[in-house]
Amino acid sequence: MTADEPAFDPGLLIDVATAYLFDDAPSLTQEQVAEAAGVELEDAVTMWRHLGFSEVGPGVVAFTPADVEALRITRRLTELGVVEPERMPQFVRSMGRSFSRLADWQTRLLLASLSGGDGEDDPPLEVLTEVIPMVEEVQGYIWRRHLLATASRMALRGSANGATSSTTVGFVDIVGYTSRSRQMSTRALGEMVEWFERVVTDLVVERGGQVVKTIGDEVLYTVDDPFAAADLALLLVERAEVDDRFPEVRVGTAHGPVLARLGDVFGPTVNLASRLTSIARPGRVLVDADLAERLRERADDYRLRRTRRTSVKGYEHLEPWALKRPRSRGDRGD
């Protein structure tokens, strides 16, 4: 094998995945799958499109009995009322996006790992045959644990998916990300973002919060306890002072009603937190008036200063409050 030749043939991953995931080779057309599952062809095609699957033309043999069973299950979920018909497209899109990103990351990880081998260990085909079922099993375990955790949070809040409840929403944003991306190598940038997401996730979870999603150089999270949310925000902006790998950030956070739906959060409180983040100075935390009022209950733990009113998209007279730690003895100035 020369230096220019890949150490691993990616085609093996396709062969193993096909053999493991589908007991049978493709033998059905989309028309046959829809008929066997008892659903309209248009509905089946729409679902596959929402899942992010590649389009398959009429009469093309590209499906297996597993596709029939998947359609039957989605139909049954609707019949049982688990997913309302009008919400099925959102349900399917959410799953498709989540699993697409997960599969992309896992595939790249597997290929990178196998391509870096020296060929003296187990053959790649045997490794994949063993690893793929293990990954699926771990995914199932993680899903069950998150299902339990989410159900517990909803029980404590007294709300279900699609219901509105009050919580604290925060955005943490990497300062100067655009300029950094131009100056850093792709690998260095990736390592920085990976460390940023890892540290933020750890800190959020440690304080009883939940990471909702990552948006490029930004992380959206929620914390039910406003005091824990304030402590978290301060820890996030202080992290760069003690961790050279963690980039300088700014945080905007607001408290109020939030609509939780399909793993995401919506509403004015989310928009307000985002606007606060956009105007926060590097290394600083801005909170809304509602959260500031709540934090005054523990005036000895926080220092709040009302900043100049400003106008941002959707808010003509936004009143931000700067959040800092209390002064130590001997400190002067703001």
C-alpha positions as CSV (number, residue, x, y, z in Angstrom):
1,M,0.0,0.0,0.0
2,T,1.4,3.4,-1.0
3,A,1.2,6.6,1.0
4,D,-1.5,7.9,-1.4
5,E,-3.7,4.9,-1.0
6,P,-6.4,4.9,1.7
7,A,-5.9,2.4,4.5
8,F,-9.5,1.6,4.5
9,D,-12.2,1.2,1.8
10,P,-15.3,3.2,2.9
11,G,-17.4,0.9,0.7
12,L,-17.0,-1.7,3.4
13,L,-19.0,0.4,5.8
14,I,-21.9,0.5,3.3
15,D,-21.7,-3.3,2.9
16,V,-21.7,-3.9,6.7
17,A,-24.4,-1.4,7.4
18,T,-26.7,-2.8,4.7
19,A,-26.2,-6.4,5.9
20,Y,-26.7,-5.5,9.5
21,L,-29.6,-3.0,9.2
22,F,-31.6,-4.9,6.6
23,D,-31.9,-8.6,6.7
24,D,-33.0,-8.7,3.1
25,A,-31.6,-7.1,0.0
26,P,-33.7,-4.3,-1.6
27,S,-36.6,-6.0,-3.3
28,L,-39.5,-3.5,-3.1
29,T,-40.5,-0.3,-4.9
30,Q,-42.0,2.7,-3.1
31,E,-45.4,1.8,-4.5
32,Q,-45.2,-1.7,-3.0
33,V,-44.0,-0.5,0.4
34,A,-46.9,2.0,0.7
35,E,-49.4,-0.6,-0.3
36,A,-48.0,-3.2,2.1
37,A,-48.0,-0.7,5.0
38,G,-51.5,0.4,4.3
39,V,-50.6,4.1,3.7
40,E,-51.1,6.4,0.8
41,L,-48.1,6.6,-1.5
42,E,-48.0,10.4,-1.2
43,D,-47.9,10.2,2.6
44,A,-45.0,7.6,2.4
45,V,-43.0,9.8,0.0
46,T,-43.6,12.8,2.2
47,M,-42.4,11.0,5.3
48,W,-39.2,9.9,3.6
49,R,-38.6,13.4,2.4
50,H,-39.1,14.8,5.9
51,L,-36.7,12.2,7.2
52,G,-34.1,13.5,4.8
53,F,-33.8,10.4,2.7
54,S,-32.8,10.6,-0.9
55,E,-35.6,10.7,-3.5
56,V,-36.3,7.4,-5.2
57,G,-38.2,7.4,-8.5
58,P,-41.3,5.4,-9.3
59,G,-40.8,1.7,-9.9
60,V,-37.2,1.7,-8.6
61,V,-36.4,-1.3,-6.4
62,A,-34.7,0.3,-3.4
63,F,-36.7,-0.8,-0.3
64,T,-36.9,-3.7,2.1
65,P,-39.5,-5.2,4.5
66,A,-37.9,-3.0,7.2
67,D,-39.3,0.1,5.3
68,V,-42.7,-1.4,5.4
69,E,-42.6,-2.0,9.1
70,A,-41.4,1.5,9.7
71,L,-44.4,2.9,7.9
72,R,-46.7,0.7,9.8
73,I,-45.3,1.9,13.1
74,T,-45.7,5.6,12.2
75,R,-49.3,4.9,11.1
76,R,-50.0,3.1,14.4
77,L,-48.5,6.0,16.4
78,T,-51.1,8.3,14.7
79,E,-53.9,5.8,15.3
80,L,-53.1,5.5,19.0
81,G,-53.0,9.3,19.3
82,V,-49.4,9.3,20.4
83,V,-48.6,11.8,17.6
84,E,-51.4,13.9,16.2
85,P,-51.7,13.8,12.4
86,E,-51.0,17.5,12.1
87,R,-47.8,17.1,14.2
88,M,-46.5,14.1,12.4
89,P,-44.4,16.1,9.9
90,Q,-42.7,18.0,12.7
91,F,-42.1,14.8,14.6
92,V,-40.6,13.1,11.6
93,R,-38.4,16.1,10.6
94,S,-37.1,16.4,14.2
95,M,-36.1,12.7,14.2
96,G,-34.6,12.9,10.8
97,R,-32.4,15.9,11.5
98,S,-31.3,14.5,14.9
99,F,-30.3,11.1,13.5
100,S,-28.8,12.5,10.3
101,R,-26.3,14.6,12.3
102,L,-25.6,11.7,14.7
103,A,-25.0,9.3,11.8
104,D,-22.8,11.8,10.0
105,W,-20.6,12.3,13.0
106,Q,-20.4,8.5,13.8
107,T,-19.6,7.6,10.2
108,R,-16.8,10.1,10.0
109,L,-15.5,8.9,13.4
110,L,-15.5,5.3,12.3
111,L,-13.8,6.1,8.9
112,A,-11.1,8.2,10.6
113,S,-10.4,5.5,13.1
114,L,-10.2,2.7,10.6
115,S,-8.2,4.7,8.1
116,G,-5.6,5.4,10.8
117,G,-5.0,1.7,11.4
118,D,-1.9,-0.1,10.4
119,G,-3.6,-3.2,9.2
120,E,-2.1,-5.4,12.0
121,D,-5.3,-5.4,14.2
122,D,-8.6,-7.1,13.3
123,P,-9.6,-6.6,9.7
124,P,-11.9,-3.5,9.2
125,L,-14.8,-5.7,8.1
126,E,-14.8,-7.7,11.4
127,V,-14.4,-4.5,13.4
128,L,-17.4,-2.9,11.8
129,T,-19.5,-6.0,12.2
130,E,-18.8,-5.9,15.9
131,V,-18.9,-2.1,16.4
132,I,-22.1,-1.1,14.6
133,P,-24.4,-3.3,16.9
134,M,-22.6,-1.9,19.9
135,V,-23.1,1.6,18.9
136,E,-26.8,0.9,18.3
137,E,-27.1,-0.6,21.8
138,V,-25.5,2.4,23.4
139,Q,-27.8,4.8,21.5
140,G,-30.8,2.9,22.8
141,Y,-29.4,3.2,26.4
142,I,-28.7,6.9,26.0
143,W,-32.2,7.5,24.6
144,R,-33.9,5.7,27.5
145,R,-32.0,7.6,30.0
146,H,-32.8,10.9,28.4
147,L,-36.5,9.8,28.1
148,L,-36.6,9.3,31.8
149,A,-34.8,12.6,32.6
150,T,-37.2,14.5,30.3
151,A,-40.2,12.9,31.8
152,S,-39.0,13.8,35.3
153,R,-38.4,17.4,34.4
154,M,-41.9,17.6,32.8
155,A,-43.4,16.0,35.9
156,L,-41.8,18.6,38.2
157,R,-42.9,21.5,35.9
158,G,-46.3,20.1,35.5
159,S,-46.1,20.6,31.8
160,A,-46.0,18.4,28.7
161,N,-44.5,18.9,25.2
162,G,-46.2,21.8,23.5
163,A,-47.1,23.5,26.9
164,T,-45.9,26.8,28.1
165,S,-43.9,27.0,31.4
166,S,-41.6,29.6,32.9
167,T,-37.9,29.0,32.9
168,T,-34.6,30.8,32.4
169,V,-33.2,30.8,28.9
170,G,-29.6,31.5,28.1
171,F,-27.3,31.9,25.0
172,V,-23.6,31.7,25.3
173,D,-21.7,33.0,22.2
174,I,-18.1,32.8,21.2
175,V,-16.6,36.3,20.9
176,G,-15.1,37.1,17.5
177,Y,-15.9,33.7,16.0
178,T,-15.9,35.0,12.4
179,S,-12.4,36.5,12.7
180,R,-11.1,33.4,14.5
181,S,-12.4,31.1,11.8
182,R,-10.4,33.1,9.2
183,Q,-7.2,32.9,11.2
184,M,-7.3,29.4,12.5
185,S,-6.8,26.1,10.7
186,T,-9.9,24.0,10.2
187,R,-8.6,21.5,12.7
188,A,-7.7,24.1,15.3
189,L,-11.1,25.7,14.9
190,G,-12.9,22.4,15.2
191,E,-11.0,21.5,18.4
192,M,-11.9,24.9,19.9
193,V,-15.6,24.5,19.1
194,E,-15.5,20.9,20.4
195,W,-14.0,22.0,23.7
196,F,-16.4,25.0,23.9
197,E,-19.4,22.7,23.5
198,R,-18.0,20.1,25.9
199,V,-17.3,22.6,28.7
200,V,-20.7,24.4,28.3
201,T,-22.6,21.2,28.3
202,D,-20.8,20.0,31.5
203,L,-21.5,23.3,33.3
204,V,-25.1,23.5,32.2
205,V,-25.8,19.9,33.3
206,E,-24.0,20.4,36.6
207,R,-26.4,23.2,37.5
208,G,-29.5,21.3,36.6
209,G,-29.9,22.8,33.2
210,Q,-30.4,21.4,29.7
211,V,-28.6,22.1,26.5
212,V,-31.3,22.7,23.9
213,K,-29.1,23.0,20.8
214,T,-25.8,24.3,19.4
215,I,-26.0,26.9,16.7
216,G,-22.5,27.2,15.2
217,D,-20.6,29.3,17.6
218,E,-23.5,29.6,20.1
219,V,-25.2,27.3,22.6
220,L,-28.8,27.7,23.7
221,Y,-29.7,26.2,27.1
222,T,-32.4,26.4,29.8
223,V,-32.3,26.3,33.6
224,D,-35.4,26.2,35.7
225,D,-33.8,27.8,38.8
226,P,-33.0,31.5,38.1
227,F,-30.2,31.6,40.7
228,A,-28.5,28.5,39.2
229,A,-28.9,30.2,35.8
230,A,-27.2,33.3,37.1
231,D,-24.3,31.3,38.6
232,L,-23.9,29.4,35.4
233,A,-23.8,32.6,33.3
234,L,-21.0,34.0,35.5
235,L,-19.0,30.7,35.4
236,L,-19.2,30.7,31.6
237,V,-17.8,34.2,31.1
238,E,-15.1,33.5,33.7
239,R,-14.0,30.2,32.2
240,A,-11.6,31.7,29.7
241,E,-9.6,33.3,32.6
242,V,-8.7,29.9,34.0
243,D,-8.9,27.7,30.8
244,D,-6.6,28.6,27.9
245,R,-8.5,26.2,25.6
246,F,-11.9,27.9,26.3
247,P,-12.6,31.0,24.1
248,E,-13.8,34.3,25.4
249,V,-17.6,34.3,25.5
250,R,-20.6,36.5,26.3
251,V,-23.9,35.5,27.7
252,G,-27.5,36.8,27.5
253,T,-30.2,35.3,29.7
254,A,-33.8,36.0,30.4
255,H,-36.6,34.5,32.5
256,G,-40.2,34.0,31.4
257,P,-42.7,31.8,29.6
258,V,-41.3,29.4,27.1
259,L,-43.0,27.0,24.7
260,A,-41.3,23.7,24.6
261,R,-41.9,21.7,21.5
262,L,-40.1,18.7,19.9
263,G,-36.9,19.3,21.8
264,D,-36.7,23.0,21.0
265,V,-37.9,26.1,22.8
266,F,-39.7,29.1,21.4
267,G,-41.3,32.4,22.5
268,P,-40.4,36.0,23.4
269,T,-38.2,34.9,26.3
270,V,-36.0,33.0,23.9
271,N,-35.9,36.0,21.5
272,L,-35.0,38.3,24.3
273,A,-32.1,36.2,25.6
274,S,-30.8,36.1,22.0
275,R,-31.0,39.9,21.7
276,L,-29.2,40.4,25.0
277,T,-26.4,38.1,23.9
278,S,-26.0,40.1,20.7
279,I,-25.4,43.4,22.6
280,A,-23.4,42.0,25.5
281,R,-19.7,43.0,25.7
282,P,-17.1,40.3,25.5
283,G,-16.7,38.5,28.9
284,R,-20.0,40.0,30.2
285,V,-23.4,38.8,31.2
286,L,-26.6,40.7,30.4
287,V,-30.0,39.7,31.9
288,D,-33.5,41.0,31.4
289,A,-35.5,43.0,33.9
290,D,-37.6,39.9,35.0
291,L,-34.5,37.9,35.9
292,A,-32.8,40.9,37.6
293,E,-35.8,41.3,39.8
294,R,-35.7,37.7,40.9
295,L,-32.0,37.9,41.6
296,R,-32.5,40.8,44.0
297,E,-33.9,38.3,46.5
298,R,-30.2,37.4,47.0
299,A,-28.6,40.8,46.8
300,D,-25.5,39.6,48.6
301,D,-24.7,37.0,45.9
302,Y,-25.0,39.2,42.8
303,R,-24.2,42.7,41.6
304,L,-26.7,44.1,39.2
305,R,-26.4,47.4,37.2
306,R,-29.0,48.7,34.8
307,T,-27.4,49.6,31.5
308,R,-28.5,52.1,29.0
309,R,-31.7,51.3,27.2
310,T,-31.2,50.2,23.6
311,S,-33.2,49.4,20.5
312,V,-32.8,46.0,18.9
313,K,-34.9,44.0,16.5
314,G,-38.3,43.4,18.1
315,Y,-37.5,45.5,21.2
316,E,-37.5,49.3,20.8
317,H,-36.7,50.0,24.5
318,L,-34.8,47.0,25.7
319,E,-33.6,47.5,29.3
320,P,-30.6,45.2,29.9
321,W,-29.0,44.6,33.3
322,A,-25.3,43.8,33.7
323,L,-24.8,40.8,36.1
324,K,-21.5,40.5,38.0
325,R,-20.3,38.9,41.1
326,P,-20.5,40.9,44.4
327,R,-17.5,43.1,45.2
328,S,-14.9,41.8,47.5
329,R,-13.6,43.9,50.3
330,G,-11.2,46.5,49.0
331,D,-12.7,46.5,45.5
332,R,-13.4,49.9,44.0
333,G,-15.2,51.0,40.9
334,D,-17.6,49.0,38.9
